[in-house]
């Protein structure tokens, strides 16, 4: 019975989210990873990027610019090998 209740709470929390989530302040946790997303695969298969999932609403971040995954790539040790550095450009901020 306890597991059923926990499952229901998780579903309700995911569907409702929170004010923080609606404002983009997710509670990210890593949930696996993926290969280098840079178009040139500058890590030659040696680097990966974390995939993040919000503990509250279940939203995921696969490295979209401005997100947690993209921030990981900003610190990439192979960054200097790229011919095209537009991958690291962050989108303009909303005013």
URCOR-V353960 format. One line per field, one symbol per residue. phi: phi as a letter, one per 30 degrees, with the letter a starting at -180 (. if undefined). psi: psi as a letter, one per 20 degrees, with the letter a starting at -180 (. if undefined). A space follows every 50 residues. Layout:
phi->???
psi->???
This chain:
phi->.dddddddddddddddiaedddcicdcdbdbjabdeddechddhiccbbd ccbdddcidbbcjdejcdddddddcedceddddccdecddddddc
psi->hghgghgggggggghhbrhgghjjmqnqqqmarrrpiphjliiljiqrpq pqpphgijqqokjqpiagghhghhjpijhiiphojhhipqqqqp.
